[in-house]
Amino acid sequence: MGKKVFVDLSHPFFGDMPLWPYFSKPEIAPMHSMAKAGVLTQSIKCTMHTGTHCDAPRHVMEKMFDGSRALYTHELPVDAYCGDAVCLDVRVDRWKLIMPADLEAAVERAGMKPADLKGMVVCLNTGMHRQFDDSKEYYHYSLGTGIDAGKWFVKHQVKVVALDQQALDHPLHTSMGNNGTCMKLPGYTGRTICEEYIEQFGEEAYAEFDREVYIKVHGRERYQEKFGELEATGNPGTWEPCHKYLLGNGIVGVENLGGDLDKVKNKRFRFFALPIRWHMGDGSMVRCVAEIDEDELVPAEPRLYKYGAM
């Protein structure tokens, strides 16, 4: 075994960093300055779901699928987001859903079998972390997971799902599309991203993201078969189904992995992400790191961030 090293898997935090579309920018203000007080003290006001962060079950669920109350951050074990890990090389075209077949192929590329993932932290490297920016490309047009991937993770009893995208769900499963607060954000053409997706991939493909369209295309019985467990929680099944299926089954998540994620692609390592000990918290910004043998690192250029004020 070689020397153990730590690899940063986090994006940097600062006031003008990229943000999810309906979040306010962080407010960072000096309370004391060196010139005035001889010390530097700063205050920060922002959502805890800014940049690289973790989600607690209470973020999206009132109750777990077993009927118990969904857990807050302080109720989770201190190592809830830590453990033996693998970084999967997931290869999916722009804006597409990550399906079980894509995950199976990625597991094979890592020299593993799906059964090996039991109890592990599963990191997804889709390449989206290289596009982290205040842009429609990173947020509106990201590839992403949905109910099928969520069920696959639960089936294989993983501990944590950590990914390099804007959320644990495809953007059209979120409020950016016709779910939640239904922002139906405009895309590059000026039309909504819902309309753009239908134009590019067809109504049947879009139906995965829209309750009424799914029922229109496939019928209510098929909808209930696919999304019924989520509907029973009191929310439309197409609204952040991967979030809810994972967290409601006790599998926690990390979003916006970044940093030098490419250095651990297809490798196994120890993963660490520690949220603050926040009573009744719904998640937390985290510093994610991989502990790995130096000899196992994948040759890759260190990640340099050139966006915003950097």
C-alpha positions, 0 to 999 in steps of 0.5 A: 500500500502506498502513502494515503493522501486526501483529494478534495471533491468540493467546489469552492465557496464564495459570494458570487458562486453559482447557485440553484436558480431560486436561491439568493446569493450568499451574503458575506459581510465583515463584522471586524476588519484588521484595519479597524479591530485588529482581527477579521471576523465575517458573517455568512447568510445563505441556504445550506444547500449552496454549492457542495452540500448534503441533504437530510431526509427532512429536506424533502420528506415529512415521513420515511416510507416506514411511517416514521418521522423523517430525520433531521441532520442532528438525528443522523449518525456522525458518519452518515455521509462517510464510508468505503466508496467508489467513484463510478464513471457514468456516461450519459448524453446531455440532458438525458436520464441516468437509467439502471443500465447506465449505472450497471455499465459504470459499475462494470467499468469500475471492475465491480458488481452491483452487489458489491455496492451494499453499504458503500458511498457511491459517487457519480462522475458524469462530467457535469462538475467540469461545467459548474458555473452560473449557466443554463448548461449546468442547471437547466440542461444537466443530465440526472437521475430519476425514479428508476435510478433511485429504485436501483440504489435502494435495491442494491442497499447503498449507503450514500449517493454523491453526485456531481450535478445540480441535484439528486434529480434531473432538472425537469424533475425539479421546480425548474420544470413543471414540478414543485413551484413549477417555474418552467424556466426558459431555455436558450431558445426562449421557450420553456425547458419543458417545451424544448425537451419535448421538441428534442426528445418527444412527448413520451420521453418528457412524460417521465417528468410530468404527472399529467403527461405521463398519465395521458401517454401511459395511463393511470395504472402504469403511473401508479405502478411506477410512482405510486409509493411516492404519491402515497407520501402526498406529493406528485410522483414526478417531483424530485422522485430520486431525492424522495425515494433515496432519503425516504428509504434512509439513503442520504445524498450529496450534491455538486461534487467537484474539485479533483473528482477525476483523480478518483474515477473508477477507484475505491477509497474512503469518503468523508463529508461532515455536516455541521451539528445543526439541530433540526437541520435539513442538510449542510454545506460540506467539505467532501474528501477522498482518502486514497493510496497515492499510487491509485490516483488517476493522472489528471490536471488539478482543477482550476476554477476560473468563473465569477470573481476567481 
